[in-house]
Amino acid sequence: MSNTWNKRTQMVHGGTKRSHYGEVSETLYLTQGFVYETAEAAEARFLKAGPDEFIYARYGNPTVRMFEDRLSGLVGYEDGFACASGMAAVNGAMMALLKAGDHVVAARALFGSCLYVLEEVLGRFGVEISLVDGTDNAAWDAAIRPDTRLVFLESISNPTLEVVDLAHVCDTAHRNGAVVVADDAMSTPVFSYSKACGVDLCVISTTKHVDGQGRMLGGMICGNRDLIRGPIETYLKHTGGAMNPFTAWVHLKSLDTLDLRVRAQAAATLQIAETLEGHPKLNAVRYPQLPSHPQNAVAMRQAESGGTVIAFDVKGGKEACFKFLNALEIFTISNNFADSKSIVTHPATTTHHRLPQQQKDLLGISPGLVRLSVGLEDVGDLIADLTGALAAI
Ligand SMILES: *Cc1c(COP(=O)(O)O)cnc(C)c1O
């Protein structure tokens, strides 16, 4: 990889490791282990593996390393550790850095599984968690203390699209000696602003935009080399959270088109958000790039796009909402997002059904809330599908 390459070039060529055959397409090294010429060579590698030497696929693999170099370079970090899923990455980042008695501050608007790791898993091991309104800078400043070890947030929250002022939170955290871990699943690797704002560890569910075609589960933790090849790699290589080489290979193929796909999806998302805003059957249309979004100014200072997901509330609650969902023909009902196929989700009864009602109310997960993920279909067809289904209510 060259430091002078722009992102589009980095995504096609970054981190390439060619074998002696000089193949054009990246090689799938589908191997768990590696052989050593001599017993001395094995001994030497276990003492200290060089930067392009491997021991066991749970520790690292050449195809996985290509993917780590390429994606971490894209989001601006020195290094990355690829994981079996986005949750293996979130869990790995926390477990690698925290111990009993530590204090963590997190935004309360979190993906259900992230909340489980924080409250249930870390709570069981004696980590103290404070949850704050992620959009309130004063709340972060009040909650982060000199003994706070780690700050966790989703840069754009799933499913209600709350936007955190990352530079402000990083500044407060760093003045108190805390590490900032940002989950960039919704902000996308193409429009990620974590590095520019000072985030220490950027966690990405590569299941989302990187795969983008509904096939693979994957995750990645990006950061500086000391953290990634230090505590993060040590924890993950011994606890089995590594990505498998086949996933890394499919992901490498996806990176070729990531920028094109995400930009096309984001442009269509903005057009749909602008079309739906003010629709008589909707209460609120939330998209960071709309001037009506409560954190629009912060969102647009941080990123050039609001991403590929819209949230809105259908008037008439669950019954009207289900009529709308069932009347859609192109948008499919599912619980993933960022796919090339457009997807609708009803968070209150699916992804977030386990949250107590009080928490749903607090987070704005209303009975009429829809999370809309915009794919690569013709935007005119998508708008016709949405307006047609709204007319059917
Ligand atoms: C999907 C998602 C995850 C988990 O990713 P998986 O790859 O499904 O494990 C974590 N955080 C956020 C914000 C997500 O949207």
The ligand as an SDF file (V2000), in Angstrom:
LIG
                    3D

 15 15  0  0  0  0  0  0  0  0999 V2000
  -25.1880   -5.2030   12.8470 C   0  0  0  0  0  0  0  0  0  0  0  0
  -24.5420   -4.4040   13.8990 C   0  0  0  0  0  0  0  0  0  0  0  0
  -23.6180   -4.9970   14.7750 C   0  0  0  0  0  0  0  0  0  0  0  0
  -23.3140   -6.4680   14.7640 C   0  0  0  0  0  0  0  0  0  0  0  0
  -22.7650   -6.9190   13.5890 O   0  0  0  0  0  0  0  0  0  0  0  0
  -22.8150   -8.4940   13.1970 P   0  0  0  0  0  0  0  0  0  0  0  0
  -21.8790   -8.5430   12.0340 O   0  0  0  0  0  0  0  0  0  0  0  0
  -24.2330   -8.7950   12.8650 O   0  0  0  0  0  0  0  0  0  0  0  0
  -22.3260   -9.2570   14.3770 O   0  0  0  0  0  0  0  0  0  0  0  0
  -23.0240   -4.1990   15.7120 C   0  0  0  0  0  0  0  0  0  0  0  0
  -23.3150   -2.8960   15.8220 N   0  0  0  0  0  0  0  0  0  0  0  0
  -24.2010   -2.2860   15.0010 C   0  0  0  0  0  0  0  0  0  0  0  0
  -24.4790   -0.8500   15.1660 C   0  0  0  0  0  0  0  0  0  0  0  0
  -24.8430   -3.0250   14.0190 C   0  0  0  0  0  0  0  0  0  0  0  0
  -25.7290   -2.4310   13.2280 O   0  0  0  0  0  0  0  0  0  0  0  0
  1  2  1  0
  2  3  1  0
  2 14  2  0
  3  4  1  0
  3 10  2  0
  4  5  1  0
  5  6  1  0
  6  7  2  0
  6  8  1  0
  6  9  1  0
 10 11  1  0
 11 12  2  0
 12 13  1  0
 12 14  1  0
 14 15  1  0
M  END
$$$$
